[in-house]
Amino acid sequence: MSTTRHMVNRQRRLAAVKARETPAPTPRAPRPRPKPREKAARTARRSVPWIALLALLAVLAAAFAVFAHIRAEGERDLPALRNTALTDTARTSEVKGTVGQAVDAVFSYDHTDPGRTDKAADKYLTGKAVGQHREMLAQVRARGDRQKLVLSTTVTHSGVEVIDGGRARVLVFADQSNTSTAKGGSATHAAAMFAVDVAHRGGSWRIANIDTFSR
């Protein structure tokens, strides 16, 4: 019994000595709170990847917008790709020459031979242009015999804007003189500018529409 007590007392003494020799844990000092500038810097560093990503998305969006614009412009310019007025010089010259002859003929009138203008209209006009021409020369015909009128039209310049297959558009500049050969008659001169749409019908170009740019 005494031996057991002796062992217990010895273990207690050893534990006490060990406890005295083990240093007490040093309390941790509290971590200093980051200053506002340091906190802002850390936040900025964390934000850099997001800013870079947003910048990349903005660049991609701008690139897509440019691509879409170019593609839309290209689609709008498809008719221009079919315009052979700039590439087929022989056909352009043919259209220009025919229109010049047609305008000179259909817009000239002599009260002594009105049938010549009618024949020119039958040869060079088609579609809507037939009625337009009739309306334009109505007053000249009405006063022709009484005032003995002679109307002369001469094309001075012309330019083929578009040739698309069997259709074309030509801008025309012309000089016109209207002379009354009756007693006391007079003469007037004027310049005219208009456009004609022509169509290839029956192996030749014919004026299908006359655009005087009037509203």
JOPE-V761595 format. One record per residue. SS is DSSP state (helix for helix, strand for strand, loop for the rest). PSI is psi in degrees with one decimal (none if undefined). D_FIRST is the distance of its C-alpha to the first C-alpha in whole Angstrom. Layout:
BEGIN
ss:SS psi:PSI d_first:D_FIRST
ss:SS psi:PSI d_first:D_FIRST
END
This chain:
BEGIN
ss:loop psi:-45.4 d_first:0
ss:helix psi:-34.1 d_first:4
ss:helix psi:-43.3 d_first:5
ss:helix psi:-42.3 d_first:5
ss:helix psi:-38.5 d_first:6
ss:helix psi:-40.0 d_first:9
ss:helix psi:-39.3 d_first:10
ss:helix psi:-43.7 d_first:11
ss:helix psi:-36.4 d_first:12
ss:helix psi:-40.7 d_first:14
ss:helix psi:-37.1 d_first:16
ss:helix psi:-40.4 d_first:17
ss:helix psi:-40.7 d_first:19
ss:helix psi:-41.5 d_first:20
ss:helix psi:-38.5 d_first:22
ss:helix psi:-43.3 d_first:23
ss:helix psi:-44.4 d_first:25
ss:helix psi:-38.2 d_first:26
ss:helix psi:-36.6 d_first:27
ss:helix psi:-33.5 d_first:29
ss:helix psi:-25.2 d_first:31
ss:loop psi:121.1 d_first:32
ss:loop psi:145.5 d_first:35
ss:loop psi:142.8 d_first:36
ss:loop psi:134.6 d_first:39
ss:loop psi:126.5 d_first:42
ss:loop psi:138.2 d_first:44
ss:loop psi:137.1 d_first:47
ss:loop psi:141.6 d_first:50
ss:loop psi:138.8 d_first:53
ss:loop psi:131.3 d_first:55
ss:loop psi:139.2 d_first:59
ss:loop psi:140.2 d_first:61
ss:loop psi:140.4 d_first:64
ss:loop psi:159.6 d_first:67
ss:helix psi:-39.8 d_first:70
ss:helix psi:-41.9 d_first:72
ss:helix psi:-39.2 d_first:69
ss:helix psi:-42.0 d_first:69
ss:helix psi:-38.5 d_first:72
ss:helix psi:-43.5 d_first:72
ss:helix psi:-42.2 d_first:69
ss:helix psi:-40.7 d_first:71
ss:helix psi:-40.6 d_first:74
ss:helix psi:-38.4 d_first:73
ss:helix psi:-26.6 d_first:71
ss:helix psi:-17.3 d_first:75
ss:helix psi:-48.1 d_first:77
ss:helix psi:-39.0 d_first:76
ss:helix psi:-40.1 d_first:77
ss:helix psi:-43.1 d_first:80
ss:helix psi:-40.2 d_first:81
ss:helix psi:-43.7 d_first:81
ss:helix psi:-39.1 d_first:83
ss:helix psi:-41.4 d_first:86
ss:helix psi:-42.7 d_first:86
ss:helix psi:-37.8 d_first:87
ss:helix psi:-41.8 d_first:89
ss:helix psi:-43.4 d_first:91
ss:helix psi:-40.0 d_first:91
ss:helix psi:-42.3 d_first:92
ss:helix psi:-41.2 d_first:95
ss:helix psi:-40.8 d_first:96
ss:helix psi:-39.2 d_first:96
ss:helix psi:-42.6 d_first:98
ss:helix psi:-43.5 d_first:101
ss:helix psi:-43.8 d_first:101
ss:helix psi:-39.3 d_first:102
ss:helix psi:-45.4 d_first:104
ss:helix psi:-40.1 d_first:106
ss:helix psi:-40.1 d_first:106
ss:helix psi:-42.0 d_first:107
ss:helix psi:-38.6 d_first:110
ss:helix psi:-39.8 d_first:110
ss:helix psi:-35.9 d_first:111
ss:helix psi:-26.4 d_first:113
ss:loop psi:4.9 d_first:115
ss:helix psi:-40.6 d_first:116
ss:helix psi:-33.9 d_first:119
ss:helix psi:-31.3 d_first:120
ss:helix psi:-26.1 d_first:119
ss:loop psi:-6.3 d_first:122
ss:loop psi:109.0 d_first:124
ss:helix psi:6.8 d_first:127
ss:helix psi:-24.3 d_first:129
ss:helix psi:-12.6 d_first:127
ss:loop psi:-35.2 d_first:127
ss:loop psi:86.6 d_first:130
ss:helix psi:-33.6 d_first:133
ss:helix psi:-45.0 d_first:136
ss:helix psi:-36.9 d_first:135
ss:helix psi:-44.3 d_first:134
ss:helix psi:-38.0 d_first:138
ss:helix psi:-46.4 d_first:139
ss:helix psi:-46.0 d_first:138
ss:helix psi:-44.1 d_first:139
ss:helix psi:-43.5 d_first:142
ss:helix psi:-42.8 d_first:143
ss:helix psi:-40.8 d_first:142
ss:helix psi:-45.9 d_first:144
ss:helix psi:-41.7 d_first:147
ss:helix psi:-46.9 d_first:146
ss:helix psi:-45.2 d_first:145
ss:helix psi:-40.3 d_first:149
ss:helix psi:-49.3 d_first:151
ss:helix psi:-20.4 d_first:149
ss:loop psi:22.4 d_first:149
ss:loop psi:144.2 d_first:153
ss:strand psi:135.6 d_first:156
ss:strand psi:123.7 d_first:159
ss:loop psi:-20.6 d_first:162
ss:loop psi:-16.4 d_first:164
ss:loop psi:65.6 d_first:162
ss:helix psi:-22.5 d_first:159
ss:helix psi:-26.3 d_first:158
ss:helix psi:-37.5 d_first:157
ss:helix psi:-38.3 d_first:154
ss:helix psi:-41.2 d_first:153
ss:helix psi:-39.7 d_first:153
ss:helix psi:-39.9 d_first:151
ss:helix psi:-42.4 d_first:149
ss:helix psi:-34.0 d_first:149
ss:helix psi:-40.1 d_first:148
ss:helix psi:-10.9 d_first:145
ss:strand psi:151.9 d_first:144
ss:loop psi:159.3 d_first:141
ss:loop psi:-135.5 d_first:139
ss:helix psi:-30.0 d_first:138
ss:helix psi:-25.0 d_first:141
ss:helix psi:-51.2 d_first:144
ss:helix psi:-37.0 d_first:144
ss:helix psi:-43.7 d_first:142
ss:helix psi:-41.7 d_first:145
ss:helix psi:-41.7 d_first:148
ss:helix psi:-39.5 d_first:146
ss:helix psi:-36.8 d_first:147
ss:loop psi:6.4 d_first:150
ss:helix psi:-46.6 d_first:151
ss:helix psi:-36.4 d_first:153
ss:helix psi:-42.3 d_first:155
ss:helix psi:-39.4 d_first:156
ss:helix psi:-34.9 d_first:157
ss:helix psi:-3.6 d_first:159
ss:helix psi:-55.9 d_first:160
ss:helix psi:-41.9 d_first:164
ss:helix psi:-43.8 d_first:165
ss:helix psi:-0.2 d_first:163
ss:loop psi:59.2 d_first:164
ss:strand psi:145.4 d_first:160
ss:strand psi:115.0 d_first:159
ss:strand psi:126.6 d_first:155
ss:strand psi:134.0 d_first:154
ss:strand psi:132.1 d_first:150
ss:strand psi:122.8 d_first:149
ss:strand psi:126.5 d_first:146
ss:strand psi:-37.7 d_first:145
ss:strand psi:152.0 d_first:141
ss:strand psi:154.0 d_first:139
ss:strand psi:131.2 d_first:135
ss:strand psi:114.4 d_first:133
ss:strand psi:-47.0 d_first:130
ss:strand psi:138.9 d_first:128
ss:strand psi:117.2 d_first:129
ss:strand psi:94.3 d_first:127
ss:loop psi:-120.3 d_first:128
ss:loop psi:19.4 d_first:131
ss:strand psi:150.5 d_first:131
ss:strand psi:161.2 d_first:132
ss:strand psi:132.7 d_first:132
ss:strand psi:132.6 d_first:135
ss:strand psi:131.2 d_first:135
ss:strand psi:134.9 d_first:139
ss:strand psi:132.2 d_first:141
ss:strand psi:154.5 d_first:145
ss:strand psi:136.9 d_first:148
ss:strand psi:139.5 d_first:150
ss:strand psi:133.3 d_first:154
ss:strand psi:112.2 d_first:156
ss:strand psi:133.1 d_first:159
ss:strand psi:118.7 d_first:162
ss:loop psi:5.4 d_first:165
ss:loop psi:165.7 d_first:167
ss:loop psi:129.3 d_first:170
ss:loop psi:11.8 d_first:168
ss:loop psi:171.4 d_first:165
ss:loop psi:175.4 d_first:162
ss:strand psi:142.5 d_first:159
ss:strand psi:148.8 d_first:155
ss:strand psi:143.3 d_first:152
ss:strand psi:156.0 d_first:149
ss:strand psi:145.2 d_first:145
ss:strand psi:145.2 d_first:143
ss:strand psi:129.8 d_first:140
ss:strand psi:173.7 d_first:138
ss:strand psi:149.3 d_first:136
ss:strand psi:139.8 d_first:136
ss:strand psi:127.3 d_first:134
ss:strand psi:151.4 d_first:136
ss:strand psi:146.2 d_first:135
ss:strand psi:105.9 d_first:136
ss:strand psi:132.8 d_first:139
ss:loop psi:33.0 d_first:141
ss:loop psi:4.3 d_first:141
ss:strand psi:163.1 d_first:141
ss:strand psi:133.3 d_first:140
ss:strand psi:142.8 d_first:141
ss:strand psi:122.1 d_first:140
ss:strand psi:-18.6 d_first:137
ss:strand psi:142.0 d_first:137
ss:strand psi:118.7 d_first:138
ss:strand psi:108.9 d_first:136
ss:loop psi:7.3 d_first:137
ss:loop psi:18.9 d_first:134
ss:loop psi:146.7 d_first:136
ss:loop psi:none d_first:133
END
